[in-house]
Amino acid sequence: MGSAPDQLALVAETVADAVTEFTGRGRELAAVRSAAWNAATLITGMAGVGKTELALRSAAPLRSDRAGLSALFVNLRGFEPDGAPPLAPGAVLVSILRLLGERDHRWHADDVDALIGECRQRFAARPYLVVFDNAGDERQVAPLLAATTRARVLVTSRLTMPGVDAGRAVQRIELEPFTEAEALELFRRTAGAARIDGERESALEIVRAHGRLPLSLGITARRIAERTDWTLAELADQLRQRLAGLRLEPDVDASLALSYQGLSVDDQRFLRLLALHPAHLLDAPAAAALAGQDVASAGERLAFLADRHLLQRSGPETYGLHDLVRAQLIAASVDEDRPTDRSAAVARLLDHYRNAALIMIAELGPPDPEMADLPLLTGDPSARPWLSDAARTPAGRVAALAWLDAKAATFVALIQSEHAYEHAKATVALVLVLAPYLRLRADLQVVLDLHLRARDAAERHGDPVVIALTERQIGGTWLRIGDLAAGRQHLTAAADLFAATDHDLGLAQAISSLAIVDAEGGDHRKAVDGFRAAQRIYQRHGLERAVRVVANNLAVAQVHTGELAERLAHFEREIATCLEKSEHDREIIARTNAASFCLQLGRFAEARDHAERGLALCRQLGDRIGEAYLEQNLAEALAASGDVDEAARRLGAAFELAQELGDRGLEVHLHRTAGVADCYRGDLDDAERAFTTARDIAAELSDQLSVAAADEGLAAVACARGDRDTAHDLWTRAGDRYRAASLPEAARVAAHLARLDAGDDCGCRRPDSPLVIDRALTRV
């Protein structure tokens, strides 16, 4: 996206089913189904009238009418209860492109015209149904309709938007409240026909009091069904009395007024505080944190409120609030709760997630040295009654990762919420606690957004050490994305802050990360100096594990000496140490580098063995980044061994992971490996496309060594076609870049050029003489 976006749009790859008690709307359903395939249907009406449910119910027949139809669902947040701005159309289109398989994470949300063109091409490839729910104004919708001209589109909005067309047919359905007959039919289906028909006038009074709005009527219909000992006349009388003194909009959600007023004062407060939770789903520990009570009591209250349909059960011990219910509760909380109480509830929620995450993160391995004793990241979970027993008990790595995965969307929503702004210390603490998890599994663009928010929170908090820690995380994330310049900028800022505050361990980590930037940029001599400086600091503090981590990167950086066998021996010793100490996370990195050096030495069977063993560990530990790099190493070993079909399968798996993680540097490696496999297979056109793509991405990332490696591949393709002049130029260009970086690859290129000049077979297509040999991988 170019830089961290202001908004992250969530696009669902499916459309949910409508509610089971869906009633009426036969004319509207038929109209939607009969519209032209490329039409956009705009469903408008007041809040609670059933726009979303009509769209969901319409999706089923549309999908049955068209074989192979895929579906996307986007909540455009046009009208949000917390006042959040509507999603920008560019942010929505970026997210759609990524879901449809776009690997380039540099699309910018402001470049709407280019995004529209790219989306049109994607939607032309296969049939799609797209539901844009909760749309704002015409300025938001028009670009989205223009981008989806090849898809069937349903849009719901509270606004009629008379001027929107975006150059396509727009079918308009103005949804009115239920007729009285439709409302009574809903009551009859839910509460029983005999009961409703027996008190028809009282039922009609209830229907009219709710303004015949489907959402309110559905809640009340279920209430009627559960209160079998009440007559409808009694319910209608209670409804009149409650609505007379309650400042809630009766035409939007009269049933909420009735149900809310029937609660005790404590239950009302509990329900209001739930609306402060930023994610759509919550559980008992989170509810307990908001309310400041124990988990068991919170769980009982959640079940009680769900039974009265004020909450929706979304899974085992998981609950959600409907948007309209949330809106009314937020309004009630503003009126009835002191601002300090609301702020304290959010602080408790942040504290809960920080302490629960601390326990789970501890299962992933030792903390980073510079953060090990930071007061901001320590706490006493046992002193907080809202932590569940499960969160207090060490879970094991697999269970910890599962818990973190399940809570990831909640963490993102909480950190991005407006409520987090006033709690700078707690916000930055939560992001820093989550850093080891984010390095393992999350989309790099999301990670970057969270770390940028943490840096802003750290500046409000005012602690220079904490600011430096966030700068280091931002720099490391940019480095993983592949932008060395941005990485260097933030890592240098971190190093300066650590030095100014005499924070030795933070300075060592920043220096080590800057050395990785130097190594990736080809300045291996400077990288070696940086790694040695960091190593000396860790040795002074007696941090043996950190010393070994830097020693591994030092071994990689010293590759310019050409002593590949010696470097491989280092990593083989490191693997033995990791096995002895059961350090499986470090073993993954050691095997990744060992596989890379084996490839450079032509020891393909050993490279495959290291890659396969490392992959098994990655899947055991849940290290998706390590898995992506080892899949790439394994693919290269297979291609060099002649098993190009299995190499292609492994490349596909690695491409999926790289795309999911947003790792563009890895994509460069993968395109080059694909080009190698294509050359071995004799598919020179495919090989040229792969190497050209690798070169373009590397040039965009200013990675000159990867540009040189891609040029090597293109030279081999030209040579295989008999175009020796082009091959000579490309190899010369690659050799110049390698010599500037003092890399041993320069000698290999010189040998190619010598054979080419002598008119000999350069051997560039033989599997035992790989075209492109990656430098060993370094990890931040």
N, C-alpha and C positions, 0 to 999 in steps of 0.2 A: 504493500500500500504506500510505499515511499517513506512514511513515518507512521507512528502509532495513530490509529484513527480516533476521532472523538467519540465514535459510536461503534459498537460491535453488534451487527444484526444477526439474530439467530434464525436460521432457516431449517425447518423440519423437512425430512425426506419422506414424509407420509402425511396423510390427512386423517384425523381421528373420525370415529363414528359419531353421528348425532346421538342425543340422549334417547334412551329406549322409549320414553313416553311421548316422543315427537308426534304432534297431532296437526291435522289440517294441512294447509298450504298446498293443496293439490294443484290449483291453477298456476301458482308460482313455480312449482317443481316442473310442471309440463312446459312452461315457457322457457325455463333454463335449458331443459333437455332439447327443445326444438330449435334453439338458436344456431346460427352458423358456427362451424367448428372454430374458426379463428376470431369469433366475436369475444368481446369483453363484457361480462354481465356485471353491472353495478347495482348492488343491493343496498338500498338506503332506508333509513328510518330512525326513530328515536331510540334512546338507550333502553335495553331490555325487551325490544320488540321481537327478537329472535333472528337477527340478521346472520349471525355466525352459524346458528343451528341450521338455518335454511341452506347456507353454503355447504356445510358438512353433509347434510342429507342429499344435496344435489350431486355431490361428488360420486356417490356410489353408482347411480345409473350412467353418469358420464363415463366412468371407468369401465363399466360393463359394455358400453356401446363401442368402445375402441380398444382393440387388443393391444397389449404391450404398453398401455398408457402409464407413465410414471407421474408422481404427484409431488408438489412442493407446497409448504404452508409457511407463511410469514405473518407474524403480528407486527404491523407497521407502527404500533404505539401512537396512533393519531390522537387518542384521548386516554391518557394514563392517570390513574387516581393520585399518583404522587407528583403530578405536574411535570414529569420528565418530557423533554421535547420529542416530537415525532422523529422517527428514523429518517435520516437523509437518504434520498433515493440512491445516491452513489454508494453509500454503505451497504444498502440492501443488495445492489447489483454485484458488488465485490464479493459478498458472502455467497450469493447464488453461483457466481463463477467458480468459486473455490469448491462448492459442493458438487458442481458439475464436472470437476476434474481439472480446473485450471491450476497449473503448477507455479505460475509466476505470482509471487506474493508482493510484487511492486506496483500492482494496480492501485491508483490513487482514487479515493472516493470523490474527489473534486472533478475528475476527468469523466464527466457523465456521458458526453457524446461518444467517446471511445468505448466506454463500458456498454453503452446501448448496442453499438455495432458488434462487439464481441459476443454479447448475450444472444443477439439474433442468430448468429452463426451456430451457437451451441444448441439453441432450441430447434434449429432446422434439422438437426441430426436425428432426433427421435421425438415422438409425441409426448407432450407434457400437459398436465393440468396444474395450474398455479392458483392458489388461493391467497389473496392479499387481504388480510383481516384487519379491521380497526384502522382504516385509512384516515388520514388527515385531510389536507386540502388538495386542490388541483395541482399545485406545484409539486407535491409529493407524488401524486399518482401518475401524471402525464408521462414522465420518463420511464416509469415502470411498465406502462402499457406499450410505449414505443419499443421497449427492449424485448417484449414478449409477443410480438405480432404473429409468431408461428405457433403459439401455444393457446390452449383454451384457458381463459382467465376469469376468475370470480373475484370481485372486490366488494367488501362490506365497509360502510361508512355511515356516520351520523349526518353527513352533509350530502346534499343532492349533487353538487359539482356540475352545474349545467354546462360549463364550457369545456369539459374534458373530452377529448376524443383521440388524440395522439395518432391521427391518421388511420384509424380503424373503426369498424362498426362497434358501437357501444349499445348494448341492450340495457334498459333501465327498468328496475323493479322497485317501486316505492312500497315498502312493506308497512302495512297498517297493523294495529293491534288486532288480536283475535276478535272474531265475531262472538257474540254471546253463545251461539251454538257450538263453536269450536272450543271455547273455554269450558263449557259444561261437559263436552265430550272428553276433554283432558281430565276433569274431575271424575267422570264416570269410569274412565279406564284406570285411574289411579286409586280411587277410594271405593269403587263399587257402584254399579248403575242403580241398584235398588235404593241405596242410601241417598244418592244425589236426587233421583227422581222423587223420592219421598219428601224432600224439603227443597223443592225447586226454587221457591222464592228466596229463601235464605241463601241458597247457593248463588243465585243471581246477584244478591246484594254483595256477597263477597267478591264475585267477579267484577262488579262495577267499582267497588272500593279499590281494587288493584289496577284500575284503568285498563283491564283486559290485556295486560302485558304478559307474554308467555313466561318470562323468567320468574316474575313474582308469583304468577299462578302456579307454576311448577313446584315452587317451594311450599306454597300453601296447600296444594293438592296432597303432597306427601305428609304434611302436618295433619290434614284431615284424616288421612288413611291411618295414621298412628294413634290418633285420639278417638278411639272407637266408642269411648264412654261419653263423649261430648256430642251434643246436637249441633247441627249447622247454625241454628238460631243463636246458641250460646257463643259459638265462634264469631258470628257476625256482630253480636253485641260487644264482645271483647275487642274486636277490631275497631269498632266505632270509638270506644272509649280510649284506646291506646293512641289512635291517630289524632285525636282531638288535642293532645298536649305534646306531641313529639315533633321536633323540627327536623324531619326527614322528608324527602320529596315523595309523597304518596303515589305520584304517577310513575316513579322509577322503581321503588321497591317497598311497597306498603307491607309486604309480608315480613321484611327484615325488621321494621318497626315493631310489629307484633311480637316476633320471636325475641328480639333484643330486650324489650321492656319486660318480658316474662322471666328474664334471668335475674339472679341475685346480683348485688352490687359487685361482689368479688368476681363473679363470672363475666360481668360486663367489662370490668377493667381488664381481665385476662384476655378477652376477645379483642378489645381495642389494641392492646399491646401486640397481639399477633400480627396486626396489619403493618407493624413497623418492620417485619421480616422482609427483606428485599426480594427473596426468591419466591417462586410460586408454591414450592413445597417446603414443609418443615416437619420436624419430628419432636418427640417429647423433650429431649434435652435442650433443644433450641428454644422451645416454648417455655421451659422452666427458666432458662437464662433470662429471657425477656421479662418474665413475671417475677423473677427473684425467688423461686420456690423450688422444692425438691422435685425430682424427675417423676416419681410415682404419682404425686398429686397432679402434676401437669398432664401426665398420660391419661389419668382418669377424666380430667376436664376436657381434653381433646376429644375423647370418645363420647362424652356427654354432649358436647356441642355438635359433633358429627351426627349423632342420633337425631338431633333437632334440625339437621340440614343447614346449619350455619357454617359448617365446614364440609369439605368434600373429602372422602377417603380416597387416597390416590395409590395406596399400596399398604403393605404390612407396616402398621404404626407410622404411616406417613399421611399428611393431610395438606389440603390446599384451600385457599380462599378464592371464591369467584371474584373477578375484577370489580363488579358493581358492589358486592358486599364489602370488599376491601376499601373501595372509595367512600362508602358510607361510614365505615369504621374509622378511617383516617379523619374524616370530618368530625365525627363524634369525639375522637381523641383530642383534636385541636381545641374543641369546646370544653372538654371535661377533665383533661389531664394537664398538669403543670408542665411547661417546657423542660424544666429540670428533671421531672420524672421520665419523660419521653427520652431525653438524652441519656439518663442513667440506664434505661432499658437497653438502648443500643450499645452502650459501653459494656454492659454485662454480656450481650450477645457476642461482641468482638472478643471479650475475655474468654468466653466459653470456647469459641472456635480456635483461639490461639492455644489454649491449654490442651484441648483435645487433640489438635494437630501436633503439638509438641510431642505427645506420647506416641502418636503414629509415626511421625518423622524419625523419632529415635530408633524405630525398627529398621530404617533404611540404611543406617550406618552412622559412624561418628560425625559430629558436626564439623563444619569448616573451622579451621584453627582460629581465624580472626573473629568468629562469632561464638566460640565455645563458652566464654564467661561473660558475655554481654548481659547486664541486668535486664535490659529490655526484653530479652528472649528467655527469661527464666520465670518460673512461677510455682505456685503450690496448688496443683489441681485438687488435692484432697480437701482443701479448705473451701471449695466451691460446691454447694449442694446441687447445683444444676448439671453437674457432670454425671453422666450415666456410669454404672459400674463397668460397662464394656469399654468406655473411654478411659477409665482409670487403670484398666488391666492391660499389660503388654499383649499385643495381638499376634505377633509374628509378622514377618515381612509381607506375605501374601495377603493376609487379612488386613494389614495396615494399608496396603496399596488399594485394596478393594474399598475400604472406608474412604480414603482420600479421593478415589475416582468418583464415588457416589456423591461426595460433597463438593466436587470441583466447581460445578456450575453455581452453587450457593456461595462459595468463596469469591468467585468472580463478581457475582451480583452485589455482594456485600461491599467489596472493596470499591466497586464502581458507583455505589449508591450515594445519594446526596447526604445521607445520614452519617457516612463515614468521614465526611469532610471535617466535622467539628471534633473528631477523635483522632487527631494526627498520630499521636504516640501509639495507640492501639492498632491503627491501620498499618503503619510501617512495620510494626512488630509482626502482624499476621503475615504480611508479604515475605518478610525475611525468614520467618519460621518455615514457610512453604517453599522456599527457594530450592532445597534438595529435591523435592517432589516435582517442581516445575521443570528442573533440569532433566528429569527422567522422561516425562510423558507429555507435557502440554505443547500446544501449538505455539510456535515462537512469537507470532504476532500478538497473541493474547498475553504471553509471558512479558513481552516488551511493554505492553500497555500497563500491566500491573506494576512492573518495576518503575515505570515513569510516574505513576500515581504515588508509589511509595516514596520516590525521591521528593516529590512535591510535599508529601506529608512530613517527611524528614526535615525539610526546610522550615516548615511551620513549627515542628517540634524543637528545632534549633540546636540539636547535638551534632557537632561537626563529624564525629566518628560515625554516627548513624547515616549522615549524608554521604560520607565516603563509602560506606557499605552499599548503599543503594546505587551510587555511581559505578561501583565495581560490578554489581549485578547487571546494570544496563549495558556496560561495556562488554561484559561476557556474553550477553544475549545478542548484541550486534555482531560479535565475532562468530557466534554459532550460526547466525543468519547468513554470514558471509561478507558483511560490510566491514572491511578492515579499517577504513578511515574513521567511521563512526565509533567502532570499538576502541581504537587508539585514543580518540578524543575523550571519551568518558573514563577509560582506565587511567589516563594521565591525570585527569581531575581527581580521581580517587587516590592515586599515589601521592599527589601534592597534599591532599587533606590528611592522609595518614601520616605523612612525614611531619606536617605542621603540628600534629597532635601527639607525636611520639608513639604512635600505635604500630609497634614493630611487626606484629603478625599480619595486620592489614596491609602494611607496606610490602611485606614479602609476597602476599598473594597478588597484589596489584602489579608488582614487578614481574612476577612469574607469568601473569596473564599478558602483560605487554611483551614479554619475550616470545610468547606464542604468536602474537601479532607479527613480530619481527620474523619469526620462523616461517609463518604462512606467507609473508611478503617476500621471502627469499634472502633476508639479511641474517644468515645463520650465525655469523660470527658475533653480531650484536646480540642475537638470541642466546647464544652460549654464555656471554657475559651476564645477561640478565638472570638466567637460570642459576648461575653460580652465586650471584649476589643474594638471590632469594634463599638458596640452599644454606648459605652461611648464617642467615638470620634464623632459619628453622633449627640449625644445629646448635646455635647458642641457647635456644629454648628447649632443647632436648626432645623435639618432635620428630621421632624416627619415621613415622608414617608419612608426614609431610615431606621429609627429606627424600624418601623413596619416590614419592610422586614427582617431585621436581627432577630427580635423577632420571626417571623415565623420559620426561620431556627433553632433558639434556641429551640423552642418548639419541633421540630423534633429531634434535637440532644439529648434532655432530655428524650427520649423514654426509655433509659436504666433504669430509675427509676421505670418503670412499671406502671406509672399513665396514662394509655391510655385515660380514660374518661376525665381527666383534660386537656390533650393535645387536644382532640377532642373539648372540650368546648372552648379552645383558638381559634381554627380555625372557630368555629361557630360564635364567637364574631368578628373575622376578616372579615368573610363574611358579617355580618351585617354592619360593618364599610365601607366596599367596596361598598355595595349597597347604603349606605347613601351618600357617596362621588362620586358615579358613576365611581369608579375605576375598570372598567371591566377587565383590564389586571391582576390586583392583585387578583381579585375575582377568576379568572381561577386557579391561583396557590393555593389559599386558599381552593377551592373546590377539587382540586387534592389531597391535603393533608388530607382534611376532609374525602374524600372517602377512602383513605388508612387506616386511623384510624378506620373508621366504619368497614372495612373489618377485622381488627385485633380484634375488639370487637364482631364480629359475627353479626353486624347489617347490613345485606346485602341489605335490601330494602332502607335504608338510603344511603348506599354506591352507589347504583344504581341511586338514585335521584340526589346526588351530581355530579356523573359522567355525567349523561345526561344533567343537567343544565350547567355544565362546557363545555361539547362538543358543545352545542348550542352557547355559547359565543365564543369558539375557531373559529367556522365557521363564526361567525359574524365578528370577528376581524382579521381573517386570520392567527391565531396562529397554525401552523402545528405541532410544537413540543408539545405544550400543548394538541393538539388533539390526538397525538400518545399516550401520557401517559394516558389520560383519557379513550381512547378506551381500553387500557390494564386494567385499573381499572374496567371499566364496564364489560369487559369479565370475570374478576375474580369474580365479584359480581354475574353475571349470572350463571357462573359455580357452584358457591357455593350454589345458589338458586335452582339448578337442571335444568336450561334451557341451556343444554350443546350445543344444535344446534345453538342457537343465540350467545352463547359465542364463538363458533368456527367462526361464521361469523365476529364477532367483532375482534377476534384475527387476522383474515386474513387482515382486514383493517389496524390494528395496525402494522402488519408485513410489509405491503407495505410502510407505512410511515417511519418505522424504517430503512428499506432498502434504501429508497429514501434519507433520512436525514443522513445516515451513523452512526446512534446511536447504537453502539454495546452494551452499557450498557442496553439499553431498550430491545435489542434482548434477553439478558439473562432473564429478567423478563418475556418476552413473551413466551419463550420456557418453563419456569417453569409453567406459567399459563396454557399453552397447556397441559403439563403433568398432572396438576391437573384435567383439564376437561376430559382427556383421562381416568384417574383413576376412576372418578365418572361414566364414561360411561362403564367401565369395559374393556377398550382396554389397557391391561397392556403392551403389546409389544410397542405400540405407546407411551405410557407414559414413558417407560424406555428410548426410543430413545430421547424424548423431554428433559427429565431431564439430560441425558448424554450430549446432545448438550449444554444445559445451563451450565453444570459443566465445559465442555471443554472451552467454551468461557470465563467464569468467571475466570478459572485458567490462561488463556492466558492474561487476563486483570489484574491479581493479585488481584482480588476481593474475598478475603477469605470468607466474609460473604455470598456472593452469592454462592460460592462453598458449604458452609454449608447448605444453603437452598436447593440446588440441591441434596445434599446427603440425606436430609430429604425426598425429593420426591422419590429417589431411594430406601430408606429404606422402605417407604410405599409400593412400588411395590413389593419388596422382601417379606414383611410381607403378602401381599395379595396372594402371590404365595405359602405361607407356609414355606418360607426359613427364619426362625426366626434368625438363626445365622448371616446371612448376614445383615438382618435388624438391629440386635443388634449392629454389628460393625459400620454400617453407622450412626445410631443414636448417638452412642457414639462419633464418630468423629465429627459430627455436633455439639453435645453438648459441646465438648471441645473448638471448635472455638467460640461458643456463650459465654461461660463462660470467655474466654480470653478477649472478648470485653465487658463484663459486661452487656449483653443483656438479657431481660426477656425471650427471646425464649429458653434460657437454661432450664428454669423451665418446659416449655412445653415438651421439649425433655426428660427431666428426668421423667415426668409423663408417656410418651410413654414407656420408658424403664422399669418403675416399673410395668406397666400393662403387658408388654411383659414377664418380669421375673416371674410374678404371673400366667402366662398362660391365662390371660383374653383377651377379645377383645379390642384392643387398639383404635378402633374407627377411624382409619386413613382414611377409605373410606367413612365415612358418610358426606353428604353435609353440615351438621350443625357443622362439626368439620374440618375446612379446613386444608389441608395438609401443604401448604406453605403460610405463611402470610408475605407479603412484608413489609419492613420498609417503613414509609412514605417517599414520594419523596422530595428530595431537588433540588433546581434549582439554577444554577449559575447566 
